[in-house]
């Protein structure tokens, strides 16, 4: 089970038996599917709190450094401030949130807090800041390059269900989040590849497990001459692990009355919603 899906109450009674400061070295720590290895840290344990300072560990082929604490209150309080380097993002997100639509390797920073008696409750109250940048990865579930090649001549290609092996590869992807009570908002998502560039923003509601993102897709004009200068607006909405990809027609119409013939032709042919539903 992904750790933040676990609804069992986090056991803290064991803190009653400790009152110590020191250093600790742990070969492996497992919480559900989530694993971290070769942990070293300063540690403070007493009936009121469990604190890890100057912590370092191996995490999903990368390295983690920072602090973490869990305070024992009527509703336990979690604080985590960590820097991650060189981690694989897909297994990390799968084991934390059961999210499997993003692949790649890179760096991240988190400075978050949450309140809850279970990890599921903690997920619903997550607040703070997070950011990551990835290299040589993929957004799985939709092939934007293939879709652009058929736009607008083959609109039917946007109507079929995506296959499990569909993906949009990228050379770099970066974004930052502001989290507030389990809702993560971002306005600076950037995806770059040899064939397409994507910019956008939106929100992910970790309480409801839904996503609502708006993105502008720009094709490389050397590969897509007929789409030169055209932004293809894309909406991503619905369940986080099975969202709907659709062209954003409000964005297509807004402020584009004086666009050239190509843009006008594109608008004329996009008269109905075109969606790709992920499996």
N, C-alpha and C positions, 0 to 999 in steps of 0.2 A: 504494500500500500504506500502511496505517496504520503510523505510525512504530514503535509498540511491538509490532507483529507481525513486524518485520524481524529475521530470524535471522542476517543477515550480520554478520561481525565488524566492529566499529567501527574504522576505520583511524586509527592514532595515530602512525605513523612520521613523518609530516610535522612533528611537534613537535621532532624532532631538529635541524631547521634554524633554530630560533628561540630567542632568549633576549632578550626585550624587555618593556618596560612602556610603556604609552601609552594613547591614546584611539582609538576606532574608530567609524566611521559606515558602516552597511551599508544599502543600499536594500532588499534582500530576502534572507532566508535560508530555504532550502527543504531539508527532510529528509523524503523520501518525499512524502506529500501535505501534510504539516504546513508551514505558512508563517507567518513573522513578518516585518514590514516596518518600515522607518524606524527601524533600531536604532542607538542611541548607547550607549556604555559605556566605562568604564575597562577595560583589558585587560592581562593578564599571561600571556605565553606562554613556556614553556621546555620542555626535554625531559621534565620530570616532570609538567607540569600545564598546563591551559588554563582561565583564570579570567576571568569577567566580573563586574565590580563596578559598582554604581550603574547598572545596565542599565535602559533604557527602550525600549519598542517598541510598535508598533501590532499588535494581535492580534485577528483575527476581529471587526472593527468596534469593538474595545475597546482598552484600554491596559494594558500590562504594565510593572511596575517591580520591581526586586530584584536578586538575585545568582544566579550559577550557576557551577559549576566541575566539571571532569572531571579526576580525578587518574590519572596513568598508573602502574598497579601491575601485578602479575601478573594480578590481576582488577581492571579499572578501576573507580573509585569516582565516582559522580555525586552532587552535592549541588545542590539547587535551593531557593531561598527567594524567592517571588514574590507580589506582590499584583496581582490582575487587576480591572479596572473596566470595566463596560459591554460585556463580550464576549458574543458569541452562542455559547451552549453546544453546540448540536447540531453545527455543522461542526467545532468544536474537538474534541469527543469522537469524532466520526467519523474525523478525521484522526489522532488520537492512538491510539485503541483500536478503531476500527471499530464504535463503539456509537452507535446511531441512534434510541433510544427516548425521548429527552428533548429538549425544545425550550424556548427561552426566552432571555432576556437578563438579565445581572446581574453580580454581583461574586463574587470568590473569593480565597482565600489558600491557598498551599501551602508547606510546609516539609518536604521529603522528601529521602531519600537512597536509593541503591541501588548494588549491585555486579553487574557483568556485562560480558562481552566483546561482547555484542550488545544491541540495544534490547529484544529478546524476553527475554533474561536479566535485564536491568534491571527489566522489568515484573514478573518473578517474585520479585524481592527488594525491591520498593518498601516503604519504611518511613517513618514520620513522621506528619504531620498535614495535613489538607486540609479546607476548608469552602467552601461556596458558597451564595448566595442568588439566586433568579431571580424575574423578574416577567413576567406576561402570557405564559405559556408553555403547554406541554401535555406530558403523559405519553402517548405514542402506543402503540397496540396494544390498548387496552381503553377502553370508554366506561362509566365507573362510574355516571354519571347514568342512562344508559339501563338498565343492569343493575339499579340500585336501583328504578327505576320498575316493573320486572317481578318484584321480589322480595317475598314468596315466591310470588306467584300464578302466575308464568310461569317456572318453574325451567328449562325447556328453553332459555331465552334464554342461560343460562350455559354451555350445552353446545356451541354452535356455534363454529366457527373465526372469530377476529376478522378484520376486513377491514383493509387497509392504511390506510384513512382513519379508523379508529376512534381516538378520543383522549379523554382527560380533560383539559379545559382548567383552568388555575389562574390566580389573580391573584398568588399568591406561593408559592414552594417554597424551603425551606432545609434544610440538613443539614450535619453535620460528620463527618469520618472519622478514625479511628485506623488507620494502616496498619502492618502487621507482616508482613514476608516475603511480600509480594504479596497479602495478605488485608486488605481494607478493611472495618472494622466501624463501624457507626453506630447510635446509640440515640435520635436526636433529629430524625428526618425529620418535617417538617411541610409539608403541602400545604393551601392554603386557596383556596376559590372561593365563588361565590355559592350554589352548590347542595350542595357536599359539602366536608367537612374530613377530612383524613387525617393520622394520627399513627402512627409506627412506627419500626422499626429492624431490623437484621439485618447480613448480611455479603455482600460480593462477593469471590469468589476470582479474582483476576486470573491466577493460574497455570492454573487449570482452566477459566476463563471461565464460572463458574456463579454464580448468585445465590440467596440464601436470606433472604427478608425476611418479616416479620410486620407487618401494618398493621391499625389500627382505622379503619373508614370510618364517619363520622357524617353523616347527611343533614340538610339544612336542614329543620326541622320545618314551616316554612311551605310548603315544596314537597312534603314527604313526611310528612303528618300521621300515617300509620299506623306510621311508623318513629321516632316521637318518643321520644327517650331510649334508642334501641337503637344499640349499636355492632355493626357488621357486620365481623367479623374476616376478614381476607384474607391468604392466603399467596401469596407469589411465589417460585417455585423453578424451577431448571433453567438452561439456557444463557442467558447474559446477553442475547443478542439475540433469543431465542425462548423466553422463560420461560412457565411455566404459572401462570395465575391461578386460585386455588381458595379456596373458603370454608374457614376454619379451624374445624373442628368441635370440636376439643379446647377451643378458646377459647370457643366457643358454650356448651358445657356447664359449664365450670368456674365455680363460684361463682355460678350463676344459678338455683338451685332456688327461690328466693323471688321471682323476677321476676314481673311482671304478665302478664295474659292474652295480650297481644300478643307478649311475648317468648316465652312458652310455646308459642304457636301457631307462631311462627317456628321454634323448635327442633323441633317435631313434624314440620314439613314438610321440614326439612333433614336427611333420613335417609341420603342418599348423597352422595358427593363430586361437586361441580359444578365443572367446570374450563372455562377458556377458554384455548385454546392459540394463541399468537400465530404468525403466518406467519413 
